[in-house]
Amino acid sequence: METRAPYVIIGVFVLSAIAAVFGFVYWLNNTGGIGKRDTYQVVFNGPVPGLLVGAAVLFNGIRVGEVTSLEIVADHPHDVHASIAVAEKTPVRADTKVGLDFQGLTGVPVVALEGGEKASAPPVQGALIAEQGAGQSMTQAARDALRKVDKVLSDNATPLHDAITNLSTFTQGLARNTPKLDGIVAGLERMTGATAPPRKVTYDLRAIDTFQSPKVPLEAGLVIAEPTATARLQTQRFLFASDEEAHDAFDNAQWSDSIPALIQEKLLQSFENYDIAHAPVRPDPTAQAAGTRLVTDLRQFDISSEPDAKAIIALSAKVINEAGEIKAARIFEASAPIDEMTPAKAVSAFDQAFAELGRNLIAWTAAVH
């Protein structure tokens, strides 16, 4: 009795294993994805680059089967016949569209089925005909489009050349007749009652050319940079005190350069008029800072109308040696009355204020430097 027990256990195990294998095959065949399939023939009227047996078949983007065979028909060498097997309940009907899709970065081809709009469409009778050019990839489509463009350009090379030549001639004619065109436009503006915006009147600051004697000579090597200033002062407009509105008479008036650049230019010219033999220079942006520097910060360059109209200029100055040490520092301020609130009278007042401030600044720099 004891001898028979192991044989009974082994027999039960073998029968269980066989039952499990049959159960797995049954599940795989019916539930696990290899259930009953319907087979259809697909005709591609053109090449199907990269399509292989076993490639996926998608219906509205969902995988429903695979390609089971590919065949080239001898009587129609341009066509490719493919057999596809899809799940039994896939709604493939007569209005189902067939194409070739390319997935992923590598462009793996798959057969793409797209369901029709009518649920009452009859079942497929015969083969499914793929859309014209279904096997054409984006790269191939781009090549074909470029070939067509190249052919159009080649066929029309002479007319295109003539058109470009005529366009060049036309633009040259416009350039030669610009003054006449300006006159025509001006005449049209007068005829229609339109008025052109008035032109800006540009004013300049006068450099200092007279100095008190005796003059202390400058030392060579002085560098004058553009004054630093707030964004408000970085303009060509005439500025009024912060609590005052600009006067209409100054709407079309402007300085010849931004105010900090104008101050730098006129200071350089004034220093040259004072001592041309040792005149300061602008800083070289390509070289390291060397020599003594006159560093200025523009604080004010305004017109004030209260209580009396006057032009005001104020700046701070520092003389810095080669070691970066401040040798001297001082604030300079000057003003001059404005007889009449017009741009010309304001410029005259700014000239007087700049002359007073500039003479003091040059004499102080010569004494410090």
PyMOL commands that set and color helices and strands:
alter all, ss='L'
color gray80, all
select helices_A, chain A and resi 4-30+138-155+157-176+178-192+231-233+248-250+259-274+276-278+343-368
alter helices_A, ss='H'
color red, helices_A
select strands_A, chain A and resi 37-44+56-59+62-72+80-87+97-103+108-114+128-129+201-203+223-224+253-255+293-304+310-320+326-337
alter strands_A, ss='S'
color yellow, strands_A
deselect
rebuild
show_as cartoon
